Amino acid sequence: MVVLAAGRGSRLGALGGATPKWLLRVGGRTIADRHLEGIARAAPAVAGVHVVTGHAADAIARDVARRPETVAVVPNPDFAELNNWWSLLLALRELPPDGPVVVVNADLLAEPEHLAAFIDDAVTGPADGLLAVDLERAVTDESMKVARRPDGALRAIGKVDVDDPAGEYVGMLMARGPVLRRMRAVLETFVGRPDAVNEWYEAAVARTAAEGVDWQVWAMPSGRWVEIDDDADLGAAEALAGGA
C-alpha cells in the first residue's frame, strides 16, 4: 500500500501550510486514521504501508511513530519541484516489481469500509490494473476524468482532452504484474525531462491505457468520497463525515 502524502495543500491557506493533507482532521479524525482503519479491515490483503512524505514531513513522521501499525516513510525531498509522479516512483522503487501495489492519494476522504472493499476486490480479483471511479458524479473542469472502451476498460484519463467521460477518478488504484511493470517503466521515462516536471502519475496510467494495457474500473459509491483541495472541499468532507 502506498499513500502519496508529499504535496502541500496550498489552496487550504494557513491550514494547508501547517498541516499535511493526510493529517487533516475531518469529523474528529484525521484522513490518516480513516485510511489506516480501512487498510486494517482489509488485512491480511495488505503486506505493508508506505507513505511518501514531503511537505510537513516531520508531522507525519511523528504521527506514524506513535501508531501501533507499522508504516514505512519514504522521503521525497523534491516534492516542491516535481509533481506526484515522482512520489509514486520513489515508492515503487522500494517495492517488489510485480506487486500488487495499492495507491491512494492522501487528500482522499472516504469511509474506511469503502477503502477496505476496494483493497479486497483489487487484491483478490482477476484484474492486473484497477481504478476506483465515481461513475455517477457529474464531472467538472477540475475532475480527473475517465473514459471507457466499449468493453468497460479504461480508454483515457486526464483533466483535459478526455472525450465522453464516464466518470471521475477518485484517487485510488491497484496495479500488479505486467500493468505495474509498464506503469513504472513509463514513470521512469519522466525522470530528468524538463517537460515532465509537472506531470501527474495519472499521465502514466493514460499512456499505458493508450498502448492497450488493461485497466479495469471499480465503481466507487457515488458521493461517498471527497478530494480535499480547498476550503469548500473541506466543508464537503465535514458534511460527509458528519453524516457517516
Protein Blocks (a to p, Z undefined) as FASTA:
>chain_A
ZZdfkbccfknojmlmmpcfklpceehiafklmmmmmmmmmpckbgbdcdddfehklmmm
mmmmmpmbdcdddddfklmmpcfklmmmmmmmmpcfklpaddddfklccdfklmmmmmmm
mmmmmbfbdcdddfkbccdfklccddddfkopafbgcjehpahiabdcehiacdehjllm
mmmmmmmmmgopaklmmpcfklmmmmmmmnopacddddddehiaccdfbfmlmmmmmmmm
mmZZ
